Every structure is written in structure tokens, then in C-alpha cells.
Amino acid sequence: MLASPAGPAGEGRAATTIRLRPQAAAALNNAWLYQRMHVNPTLSYPEFASEIVRLGLAAFERQAKQP
């Protein structure tokens, strides 16, 4: 039996690790390095990756709602 997620966004049982295809992982790493070097030198990788996922999910949800 699958456990139901805790809270509205499943904070209690959310995965902290995801597996990416090598090309996607390289693109994410390059984007993070660019941000660290040119925008925010204190930006952590988990913080950056979390924001990318949040933005990607928001775009995915908008697209799914379109007729």
C-alpha cells in the first residue's frame, strides 16, 4: 500500500533525489554554474534545482490546463 503524502505538497514524503538523463543533468549544472558565477555567488545547488523544478511544474500545470 502506498502512503499518502503529508501536507498539501507532500512535504513529509517528498523525494530529495531525482535522476536525470545525462544531457538534462549537464544543462542543469551549467545553468547553476552560470548563476553562481554571474548572478548569485552564494546560490546553493539544491536551492537552484528546487526553483527550476518549481518553475517547471508551474509551466507543466499551465500547459495541462490549456484546451
N, C-alpha and C positions, 0 to 999 in steps of 0.2 A: 504494500500500500504506500502511496506517495504522501508525504507530509505536505500540508497546506502551508503556503508562505506566511510568515508573521508580518503583520502590518500591511499597509496599503501597497507598498512597493516590494514586499518580500524581503525586508532588510534582515530578518533573522536567519534566513537560509540561503541568501544570495551567494552565487559563485564568486569567488575572489580571483579566480584564474580562468582565462579563456584561451582557447587555442586558435591561432590564426594561420592561414596559409602563409608561406614564406614571403610572398610578394606583398601581402597586406601588412605583415609584421614589419617588413623593411620600410614601407611607406609610413607607417605609424611612427617608427623610430626616427626616421628622417624628419618628419614634421615636428616631433618633440624636440629633437636637437636644434632645429631652426628656431623654434620658440624660445628655447633656453638661451641660445646664443644672441638672438636679436630682439626678444620681447621681454622675457621674464627670467632672469638667471636663477631664480630660486624655485622655479616650477618643477614639481616632482613628477616622475613618470606616472605614478598611479593617479595623481590629480589630473594630469593631461589626458590620460587614457579614459578616465571616468567622464570627463567633459566631452570627449569625442563620442563615446558611447551614448551619452545623454542626448547630444545633438543628433546623432544618427537615428536613435529611437524616435525622437520627435519628428524628424523628416519621414521616417517609415510610417508613423501613425497618420501624418497628414496625407501621405500618398494613399494609404489604405482607405481613407475616408472619401477620397475622390471617386465620383461615379464612373 
